[in-house]
Structures are given as C-alpha cells and as structure tokens.
Amino acid sequence: MVEELSQADDAVAACADAAAWALPEHGLIAALDAAHRLQQRLAAVTLALVREIDGRGTARTQGASCTAVWLRERLQLTVPAARRLVDLATTLDTGNPGIRQALADGAISLDQARVITDTVDTVQAAAGPEAADKAVSLLTGWAAQFDPTHLRKLGTRILDHVAPDIADAAARAALEAEARRASRDRHLTLSEQTDGRLRLTGTLDTETAGLLRAAIDPLTAPTGPDDQRSPGQRRHDALADLCRLSLRTGELPDSGGDAAQIVVTTGYDVLTRQLGTGTLDIGQQLTAETVRRLACDATILPAVLGGAGQVLDVGRQRRLISGPLRRALVLRDRGCAFPGCDRPPRWCHAHHIHHWADGGTTNLTNAVLLCGHHHRHLHHSDWTVQLGRDGHPEFAPPAWLDPEQLPRRNHYHRRT
C-alpha cells in the first residue's frame, strides 16, 4: 500500500505542476471531477488507516492520550477535526458497508458520508437493518444531487420512503436521536491566535444554549444612548462580565491546587511607570495599562527572575508543590511540558523528577508540570525527564521508539 500511495503521490505532484490554463473548458471540468473523486477515494483510504491505528492503540503506545490527540500532532489537525475523523472511521468500519464502498468509489464526499451514517443509524434503530440498507441506497443516490446540508434535511423524512408504516413514531425517535447526537457533539474550542487573542468556536446543546442566553442577554443591552458598541462587542463584554462574576463567587473548584484565578507576570516598572507588558499564565501578552488595572483588585506576589526567565525566588517553599512553588513552576513550564501536549497549567499536576518517596527534594529544579495523562504515562513507561542546561524540561523517549533517545521538548507553550 505504501508503494502504491507513493506512486499516486508522484502522479498528483505531476498534475499540480501541469498548466491548468492550457486545458479546454470541457477538459478543465473533467479534471475537476476527477480530482474531486480522487479526493473522496483517498479519504476512504485515510479512514481505513485511522481505524487500524485506533484499533491497535498506537497513539497510547507512543505517549498520546488518545488517537485524536496523536493525529493532531502527526497530521497537524485540530483536535475536533481529528476526533470526527476517528468517529467516522469507527462508524464506517462497524456499520453499513455500502457507505464505505460509496466513499471508496468516489460517489459521496466525506461530509456526505457523515450525514448518511447519522441518518442510517436512526433508521437502523427505528426500523431495522432492511430499512437501513434501503436508506443507504436512497441517500447515496441523492448525494449526486444534494450537498450535505440539504441531504441532512431530506434525511429527516427518510422513513416516509423506506418504512412509511412507522414514519410518525420514528419521527419522535429521530428527534430523540438528534438530541443524543447534540449531546455527543457538544464542544467548545478555544483557539489562540497569533496576536494573543482567543477565538471561540463550538456547538451548544439546546439546554446549554438556553442557559447561556438567559445569563448573557441581560448583560448585552446598550448602557445608554451613547453606547457605540456593536451587538457582537456587547456579547463579548457580557461574557467577560459573566466570568468576573463567577470568579468573585469563590464557589468555583480549585484549579491545579490554587483557587480559580488569572495569573499575570510583569515587571516592577510596569506597575509603577507603565513600562513594558505583562504575561498571562497561559502565555498571552497584556498591555501595561491592562496590567495596572488588574493590579487594582489583585494580590501581588514578588518573584525574582533570571535573565533567561528562570525563576530564582518566589517566596517561601513548602513541602508540597503548591502555593508560591507551583506558581513558579507555571511561570517556567506554561502548561504540560510533555512533548506534543497543549494542556494548560490549570489541568496539570506537579511531578517530582526524582521521586519524593526516594529522597527527591521539593524545589523547582526537581519538578515538572504534567497533565494527568502524561503524569500517569511517565510513571508507567520508559520515558525519562530532566532539566536542560537552560533550566527547562526535556524528555528522552524509550529506545524502542527512538534508538538514539534524542531529548524532546514541548513547543506548544510560549517561552519568555
């Protein structure tokens, strides 16, 4: 398979270098159709490979928490996109083979395959396998005429065509199935942009959407006739108000051993003379004016940093890695330090590099920040961790994964 894919890669590369402008119009359209069909066939191959990798547990063997996270690192996908790929690969492997074959034939697209599998699952539950087979045949035929959105709308009444005797009862079942899918697909993604801002994307289930609207709507009204904010800006500011209100209640659970809070690292001159900037514990930059405003309602803890950003002193150390020592660890590692992990400090444990039970000391040079998965993985695998010459953690993989055991570092978290 690898050799055949390599040959296909060469053929596609040749097409990419070809002059599309030289094609007559009918040839241009035919080439587009062929490229699209090839794309769908390659998607079917990709899904088969993903399913096999997931089934073998390759991701966990190599240190990732799941196949979706491994695919994110391997193929540079977003985690939601990778998770959808794994889910569809599993469904096509265990579900109706007609959908898999239609994709392999280039007759349907990846998005159409997702719609068809969702619809067929509903039909299978409501009317049995025979009706499900009819639904696959009908929907794959419709896919030649309708895009995924329209195909999903048609699928809501598919039982009128394949099982009219139970269509009404099944409509109720379909609504319940849609509610279950909404619960399964609920997600919220926070994507850091290059300028330090954060993009929010996601899908809320019906109940959560109602809760959000109930909480945010009273805060989105214009403050007066001179309020020039757009509706989107008012919703943004309302969300900020909700977060402030939640933090002030003091009822949020602890986050990584400390009360829920934002942590800003800044210099003395920023506070006194508005020089320079501040840095959040998640690596994003703040203006001097913002830092001074936050400092008006904050606890200020002094910390002494070396020239390369090493934390030299952050107050009295304790036996446990908590309080000032943990804050120093967050300043250094910025999140889970294991290579390829992007989990923030709030999700992380503090790990003794030389175990405390074996005589290891509780200080910054013997600690590293790890998420729950990688903390367990480090304890039960042949990975090792040490601090490099610059005082930042680096991990040596086991010999079976890398015979040279070259140290690896996490590049997801910004360094100062």
C-alpha positions in Angstrom: 0.0 0.0 0.0 2.8 2.4 0.9 4.4 1.9 -2.6 1.1 2.4 -4.4 0.4 5.6 -2.4 3.8 6.8 -3.3 3.1 6.3 -7.0 -0.2 8.1 -6.6 1.6 10.9 -4.8 4.0 11.3 -7.8 1.1 11.3 -10.2 -0.7 14.0 -8.2 2.5 16.0 -8.0 2.8 15.9 -11.8 -0.8 17.2 -12.1 0.0 20.0 -9.6 2.8 21.2 -11.8 0.7 21.0 -15.0 -0.7 24.1 -16.6 -4.4 24.2 -16.0 -4.8 27.2 -18.2 -3.9 25.1 -21.2 -7.0 22.8 -20.8 -10.1 23.5 -22.8 -13.2 24.1 -20.8 -14.6 20.6 -21.0 -11.2 19.2 -20.1 -11.0 21.6 -17.1 -14.3 20.4 -15.8 -13.4 16.8 -16.3 -10.2 17.3 -14.5 -12.0 18.9 -11.6 -14.5 16.0 -11.4 -11.6 13.5 -11.4 -9.6 15.4 -8.7 -12.8 15.5 -6.5 -13.4 11.8 -7.0 -9.8 11.0 -6.2 -10.0 13.1 -3.0 -13.0 11.1 -1.8 -11.2 7.8 -2.5 -8.2 8.9 -0.6 -10.5 9.9 2.2 -11.7 6.3 2.3 -8.1 5.1 2.5 -7.3 7.6 5.3 -10.3 6.4 7.3 -9.3 2.8 7.0 -5.8 3.6 8.2 -7.1 5.7 11.1 -9.4 2.9 12.1 -6.5 0.4 12.2 -4.2 2.8 14.1 -7.0 3.4 16.6 -7.8 -0.3 17.0 -4.1 -1.1 17.7 -3.8 1.5 20.3 -0.8 3.1 18.5 -1.5 6.5 20.0 -1.3 5.5 23.6 1.8 3.3 22.9 3.5 6.4 21.7 2.5 8.5 24.7 -0.6 10.4 23.4 -3.8 10.4 25.5 -5.9 9.3 22.6 -5.9 8.8 18.8 -7.4 12.2 18.1 -4.5 14.0 20.0 -2.0 11.8 18.2 -3.5 12.7 14.9 -3.4 16.4 15.9 0.4 16.1 16.4 1.0 13.8 13.4 -1.1 15.5 10.7 -1.4 19.0 12.2 -5.2 18.7 12.5 -7.3 20.4 15.2 -8.5 18.0 17.9 -12.2 18.4 17.0 -11.4 17.6 13.3 -9.2 14.6 14.3 -12.0 13.3 16.7 -14.6 13.5 13.9 -12.2 11.5 11.7 -11.8 8.8 14.3 -15.5 8.6 15.0 -16.4 8.3 11.3 -13.7 5.7 10.7 -15.1 3.6 13.6 -18.7 4.0 12.3 -17.8 3.0 8.7 -15.8 0.0 10.0 -18.7 -1.3 12.1 -21.7 0.0 10.2 -23.2 -0.4 6.8 -20.5 -1.4 4.2 -22.5 0.4 1.5 -21.5 3.8 2.8 -17.8 2.8 3.0 -18.0 1.5 -0.6 -19.7 4.6 -1.9 -16.9 6.7 -0.4 -14.2 4.4 -1.8 -15.9 4.7 -5.3 -15.8 8.5 -5.1 -19.6 8.7 -5.2 -20.0 10.6 -2.0 -17.9 13.1 -0.1 -16.6 12.9 3.5 -19.2 15.3 4.8 -22.0 13.4 2.9 -20.7 10.2 4.5 -21.1 11.7 7.9 -24.7 12.8 7.2 -25.6 9.4 5.7 -24.1 7.5 8.7 -26.1 9.6 11.2 -29.3 9.2 9.2 -28.8 5.4 8.8 -28.1 5.0 12.5 -31.5 6.5 13.2 -33.2 4.3 10.6 -31.5 1.2 11.9 -32.7 1.9 15.4 -36.3 2.7 14.3 -37.0 0.2 11.5 -34.2 -2.4 11.5 -31.4 -3.4 9.1 -33.5 -3.9 5.9 -34.8 -0.4 6.1 -31.3 0.8 6.9 -30.0 -0.8 3.7 -32.7 0.9 1.7 -31.8 4.2 3.3 -28.2 3.8 2.3 -29.1 3.1 -1.3 -31.5 6.1 -1.4 -29.2 8.6 0.3 -26.1 7.7 -1.7 -28.2 8.2 -4.8 -29.4 11.6 -3.6 -25.8 12.5 -2.8 -25.1 13.0 -6.5 -27.7 15.9 -6.5 -27.6 17.4 -3.0 -25.0 18.9 -0.7 -24.6 17.7 2.9 -26.9 20.3 4.4 -29.7 19.5 2.0 -29.0 15.8 2.3 -29.5 16.1 6.1 -32.8 17.8 5.7 -34.0 15.1 3.3 -32.9 12.5 5.8 -35.3 13.8 8.5 -38.1 12.2 6.5 -36.3 9.2 5.1 -38.7 6.8 6.8 -41.5 8.1 4.6 -39.6 6.4 1.8 -38.2 3.3 3.4 -40.7 2.5 6.2 -43.9 4.6 5.8 -45.8 2.4 8.2 -43.7 3.5 11.2 -42.7 7.0 10.0 -44.7 9.0 12.6 -43.5 7.0 15.5 -40.0 7.0 14.1 -40.1 10.8 13.8 -40.3 11.0 17.5 -37.4 8.6 17.8 -35.4 10.6 15.3 -35.9 13.7 17.5 -34.6 11.9 20.5 -31.7 10.6 18.5 -30.9 14.1 17.3 -30.9 15.2 21.0 -28.5 12.4 21.8 -26.2 13.5 18.9 -26.4 17.1 20.1 -25.2 15.9 23.5 -22.4 13.8 21.9 -21.3 16.6 19.5 -21.3 19.4 22.1 -18.0 21.1 22.3 -16.3 24.4 22.9 -12.9 25.2 21.2 -10.6 28.0 22.4 -8.1 28.7 19.6 -5.2 31.1 20.3 -4.5 33.5 17.5 -1.0 34.8 16.6 -1.8 38.2 18.1 -2.7 36.8 21.5 -6.4 36.9 21.1 -8.7 33.9 21.5 -11.2 32.6 19.0 -14.2 30.8 20.5 -16.0 28.2 18.3 -18.3 25.4 19.3 -21.7 23.9 19.4 -24.0 24.0 22.4 -26.8 21.6 23.1 -30.3 23.1 23.4 -30.3 23.2 27.2 -26.9 24.9 27.4 -27.9 27.4 24.7 -30.9 28.3 26.8 -28.7 28.8 29.9 -26.2 30.9 28.0 -28.9 33.2 26.6 -30.6 33.5 30.0 -27.3 34.5 31.6 -25.9 36.7 28.9 -28.9 38.5 27.5 -29.4 40.8 30.5 -25.8 41.9 30.2 -25.9 42.7 26.4 -28.3 45.6 26.5 -26.8 49.0 25.5 -25.7 51.0 28.5 -27.3 54.2 27.2 -27.8 56.3 24.1 -24.1 56.9 23.8 -23.2 53.2 23.7 -21.5 52.7 20.3 -20.6 49.0 20.7 -21.9 46.6 18.1 -24.1 43.7 19.2 -21.1 41.3 18.8 -19.0 43.6 21.0 -21.7 43.8 23.7 -21.9 40.0 23.7 -18.1 39.8 24.1 -18.3 42.2 27.1 -21.2 40.3 28.6 -19.2 37.1 28.5 -16.3 38.9 30.3 -18.8 40.1 33.0 -20.1 36.6 33.4 -16.5 35.3 34.0 -15.8 38.1 36.5 -19.0 37.3 38.4 -18.2 33.6 38.5 -14.7 34.2 39.9 -16.0 36.6 42.6 -18.4 34.0 44.0 -15.5 31.9 45.3 -17.5 28.8 44.6 -15.5 27.5 41.6 -13.5 24.3 42.2 -9.7 24.6 42.8 -7.6 24.8 39.6 -4.3 22.9 39.9 -4.1 23.3 43.6 -4.9 27.0 43.7 -8.2 28.9 43.7 -9.6 29.7 40.3 -7.8 32.9 39.3 -5.9 34.7 36.5 -2.1 35.0 37.0 -0.2 37.8 35.4 3.6 38.0 35.3 5.0 41.5 35.0 7.9 43.8 35.9 8.1 46.3 38.7 8.4 49.2 36.2 5.1 48.1 34.5 3.2 48.7 37.7 5.0 51.9 38.7 5.7 53.6 35.4 3.6 51.8 32.8 6.6 50.5 31.0 6.6 47.1 29.2 3.9 44.5 29.2 2.6 41.6 31.3 2.1 37.9 30.6 -0.8 35.7 31.5 0.0 32.2 32.8 -1.2 30.8 29.5 1.4 32.8 27.6 -0.7 35.7 26.2 0.5 39.3 26.4 -1.2 42.2 28.1 -0.6 46.0 27.8 0.9 47.9 30.7 -2.4 49.7 31.1 -4.3 46.5 31.4 -1.8 45.1 34.0 -2.1 48.2 36.1 -5.9 48.0 36.0 -5.9 44.3 37.0 -3.5 45.1 39.8 -6.0 47.4 41.4 -8.0 44.4 42.6 -5.3 41.7 42.9 -2.9 40.0 45.3 0.6 40.9 44.3 3.4 38.3 44.9 7.0 39.3 44.3 9.2 36.9 42.1 12.8 37.3 41.0 13.6 36.0 37.5 17.0 35.3 35.9 18.0 36.7 32.6 16.8 33.6 30.7 13.4 33.6 32.5 14.5 31.1 35.2 12.6 31.6 38.5 15.2 32.4 41.1 12.9 33.2 44.1 9.2 33.3 44.6 8.8 33.4 48.4 8.9 30.6 51.0 8.9 27.0 49.6 6.7 24.3 51.1 6.9 20.5 51.3 4.1 20.1 48.7 4.4 21.6 45.2 1.8 24.2 45.8 1.4 27.9 46.5 4.5 30.0 45.5 6.4 27.0 44.3 3.6 25.9 42.0 3.3 29.4 40.7 7.0 29.4 39.9 6.5 26.1 38.1 3.7 27.6 36.0 5.9 30.6 35.1 8.5 28.2 33.8 6.6 25.4 32.0 3.4 27.3 31.0 1.5 24.1 30.8 2.1 20.3 30.4 5.7 20.0 29.5 5.4 16.6 27.8 6.3 16.9 24.0 3.2 17.5 21.8 0.8 18.3 24.7 -1.0 21.7 24.7 -3.0 21.3 28.0 -2.9 24.5 30.1 -1.4 24.7 33.6 -4.8 24.6 35.3 -5.1 21.0 34.1 -1.7 19.9 35.3 -0.1 18.2 38.3 3.3 19.0 39.6 5.6 15.9 39.3 8.8 15.3 41.2 11.5 14.4 38.7 13.4 12.4 41.4 10.5 10.9 43.4 9.9 12.5 46.8 9.5 9.0 48.3 13.0 8.1 47.1 14.6 11.2 48.7 13.9 13.7 46.0 13.7 17.3 47.1 10.7 19.6 46.7 12.1 22.5 44.7 11.9 24.0 41.2 14.9 22.0 39.9 13.2 18.7 40.8 9.7 19.5 39.4 7.9 19.5 36.1 4.4 20.3 35.2 2.4 17.4 33.6 -1.3 16.9 32.7 -3.0 13.9 34.3 -2.5 11.6 31.3 1.2 12.3 30.9 1.8 12.2 34.6 0.5 8.6 34.7 2.3 7.8 31.4 5.6 9.0 32.8 5.2 6.8 35.9 4.4 3.7 33.9 6.6 3.9 30.8 10.3 4.2 29.9 10.2 7.9 29.2 12.6 10.0 31.3 12.7 13.7 32.1 15.4 16.0 33.2 16.1 19.8 33.1 18.2 21.0 30.2 21.1 23.5 30.5 18.6 26.4 30.3 16.5 25.1 33.2 13.6 23.9 31.0 12.4 20.3 31.0 13.3 17.8 28.2 12.1 14.2 27.8 14.0 11.2 26.4 11.8 8.6 24.7 12.3 4.9 25.2 14.8 3.1 23.0 12.1 1.2 21.1 10.6 4.5 20.0 13.8 6.3 19.2 17.0 4.2 19.3 19.1 7.4 19.7 16.8 8.6 22.6 17.2 12.2 21.5 15.7 14.6 24.1 12.4 16.2 23.0 10.7 19.4 24.2 7.3 20.8 24.2 6.9 23.6 21.6 3.3 24.5 22.2 3.8 26.8 25.2 5.4 30.2 24.7 8.7 30.8 26.4 10.0 34.1 27.8 
